[in-house]
Amino acid sequence: PTVHPQYRAVIRTYTQGMGLEVAGDNAGADLESGPEALASLIDENTMLVIVQYPDFFGRVYDYSAFIESAHGKGALVCVVANPTALGLFKTPGAMGADIVVGEGQPLGIPMWFGGPWLGFFTTKKSFVHKMAGRLVGETVDNRGQRSYVLTLTSREQHIKRERATSNICTNQGLLALASAVYMSVLGKNGMRQVAELCYHKAHYAAERLSQIEGYGMCFPEPFFHEFVLCCPKPAAEVNAHLLEHGILGGYDLGQDYPALKNHLLIAVTEMNSKADIDMLVDALSEADHE
């Protein structure tokens, strides 16, 4: 239930009619429990376990023990990761994940009112031949210069024909190129600096917002750049007030989790300034005294 509701909706769409059971897809479940609560849902019939890192509510967990337990029952584990967070936190690969996917928009892609963006998909080497899409590898040409080529071409359409796994090709390659440039310019240290900016700005915002009467943090767990804010009134009303001040508020969690109708999911990134955060705090403080 702590995986993005839209991701879970896609899974339901793909699995309906296939005879597969989706366990744990319950918006009314105990949202305060951590990964250990999912362990009871895993048995020898479990094919794949999906967790989000950080989860939909912004919380950061170390899934190492959980993944080891899932592997012990024969299940694969897919981690939906925020790529920016990986510049600061333990990577899913280090935890033992089999598959890692995620939204690539934070890697230098503008918001663009919802798209187009791109996703990333990576696996352990033992699963590479089952991946969809073309794979590009790095090699050296006959002059000793670095070059890039299609690799593992036995997966390609000119060899495998109708059994090829490379038949998912879209214009998202343009966005992948933009992200590659973004990451190349930033480098490893730059990616970490972006992650640190997100982390510290979000924690500054959380501290300031928690000082407003009637507001507070919903979950005690560590978080990255998103957190759940408890409000003294329905989140929809809070957002309406913020909009009057020219501020797009947080995500109204009551849309997906009825029990959280008074809760906002707040996101703070490297693009938000201290002045932006202070303006949000001032607007909510004013709402508190209306």
Buried (B, 14 or more C-beta within 10 A) or exposed (E): BBBBBEBBEEBEEEEEEEEEEEEBBEBEBEBEEBBEBBBEEBEEEBEEBBBBBBBBBBBBBBBBBBBEBBBEEEBBBBBBBBBBBBBBBBBBBEBBBBBBBBBBBBBBBEEEEEEEBBEBEBBEEEEBEEBEBBBEEEEEEEEEEEEEEEBBBEBBBEEBEEEBBBBEEEEBEEBBEBBEEBBEEBEEEBBBBBBEBBBEBBBBBBEBBEEBEEBBBBBEBBBBBBBBBBBBEBBBBBBEBBEEBEBEBBBBBBEBBEEBBBBBBBBBBBEBEEEBBEBBBBBBBEBBEE
